[in-house]
Amino acid sequence: YKEGRVGASHDDANFLWLRQLVEWQHDIKDPRVFLNSLKIDLYPDEVYTFTPKGDVFAFPRGATPLDFAYRIHTDVGHHCVGARVNGKLVPLKTQLKNGDILEILTAPNQTPNREWINMVATSRAKHKIRHWLNIEQKHRSIELGRKLIEREAKRYKVQWRKLIAENALDGVLTEHGLA
């Protein structure tokens, strides 16, 4: 008698899901298994993944193996070169799905790059990548500054090492507010 009602199919889907939930409760004896399956249904915006040892991690939709690597440890994320999802090698930009089992591949010479910021979904991973990039930029700037001042010292025939050993630049640095 409610044929003209808008959204009836949405209510039918909810009742069907509720009926299915009650059936699962009778079928599944372990309450932990039931709660885990309920979480997956209730929080569709999250993805649940596993380590090879069986540890569970929740991520927002759109998360990638890089998010997983940074969740394990910052150094694992920084040195991540690839990942195995369910035993298959996948690119780092692959989006994770519920139930994926991830194994992270690392290399000691691998470092983060700017593209990684656009590949991750978690704020923690973005923060760690930005932090590493800023520190690396500071090191490059210091090295560039050292090369420039050494070149200028050669140009004026001043021994750079002697200036440093005698702390001759301390007055100039202090005058300009530099460390």
N, C-alpha and C positions, 0 to 999 in steps of 0.2 A: 503493500500500500504506500510505500515511500519512493515510488519510481522517479519522481521529479527532483529528488534531493541531490545536490552537488556534493561530490566527495565521498559517495557511498563506497566506491571501489577502494578508496584509501582506508576506510574503516574495515572493510572486508579483509584487506591485507593485514591489518593489525590484529584482527581476531584470528586469522589463520596463523600468524606468528605466535600468538598467545596459546593457541591450541597445540602447536608444535612444541612450544616450551614445556607445556604440561606433560606431553608425551615423552620428551627427553628426560624430564625429571623422573618419570617412572622407569625408563630404560637404563639410565645411568645411575649406578649404585654409589660411586665415589663422589661426594659433594664437591671436591676440588675440581674434578674434571667438568662437572656441571657448571660451576662458577666460571671457569676459564672459557667455556663455550658461550656462556651468557655474556661475559665481558666483550668477546669478539662481536656478538650481535648488538650489544648496547652501545658500543663505542666504535662505530664504523669509520671515524676519522683517524683512528690509530691502527698501526700495523704491528703485529707481534712477531718477532723473529727469534731465532735460537742460535746459540753458539754450538759448536760441535759437541761440547760437554753437556748440553741440555739447558743452559741458563737462558732465561727469557728476558728480552728487552722490548719495550714498547717505544714506537716512534710515530711521529705524525705522518699522515699520507704524503707521499712524494719523497720520503727519505731514501737515501742511497747507501751503498756500502761504505762511503766515506763517513757518513753520520755514525754508522755502526763502529767503524774503526776509532773514531774520536770518542765514542762512548766507552770503549774498552780502555783506552789510555791515550793520552795526548801524543806520546812518541809513536804509538802504533799508527795513529792518524797521519802524523807528519811523514812517516816513511812508507805509507801505503802505496803499492804499485798496482794492485789488482785485488780481485776477490773471486772466491768460488761460492756460488749460490746453488745449493742443493747438488754440489759436486761438479758444477759446470763453471768454467771461467766466464766471467761477464765483465763488461766495461764498468768503470767507476760511476758512470752516470745512470746506471740501471736502477729503476725504482723498485723498492722492496715490496714484497707481498706477504700476507699473513702466512705464517708457518714456514717461511724460508729459513734454511740452515746456512749460516754464513761462516766462511773461513777467510780471514784477511791475509793477503800476501804482502810482505814488506821487503824493502831493500835499504841497506844503510846509506846509500848515496842519493836516495829519493828525497825531495823536499817539496813542500806545498807550492802551488802557483796561484795566481789571481783567478784563474778560471774555476778553481775549486769552490770559491765563495758562491758562485751561481749554481753549483752542483749539489750543495747541501741544503737540507731543510731545517735543521735544528739551529737555534741561536748559539748553543754551546760550540758546535763545530765551526760556525762562522766566526765567532769570537776568537777561537784558538788559531784559526788560519790567519785572520787579520793581525793578531798579536805576533805571530811568527813573521809575517811579511813586514810588519813595522820594524821589528828588531833587525831583520836582514837588511832593510833599507838603511837603517842607522849605521850598521857595520860598513855597508858600501859607501855611505857618505863620509864616514871617518877615513876610510882608506883613500877615497878620492881627495879629500882635504890634505891628507899626508903627502900624497903624490904631488899635489899642486904646490904646497909649501916647499917641498924638497926641490922642485924644479925652479922655483923663484930664488931659493937660496943659492943654487948653482949659478943662476943667471947673474947674481950679484957677488959671486965668488965668496960666499959665506959657507962655512962648514956647518951643515945642519946638525950633525951629531954633537958638535962642540956647543952649539946653542942649547941643545936639550940637556947636555951634561952640566952646564953651568947655570941652568935655570934662567937663562937670559930672557926668555920670552914671558916669564911669569908676570912681570910688570905690564907688558902689553896686553896679555890675556885678561888680567884683573881690570885694567882700564876699560876694556870692552865688555866686561861682564861674562867672560868665557871661562870654562873649567879647563 
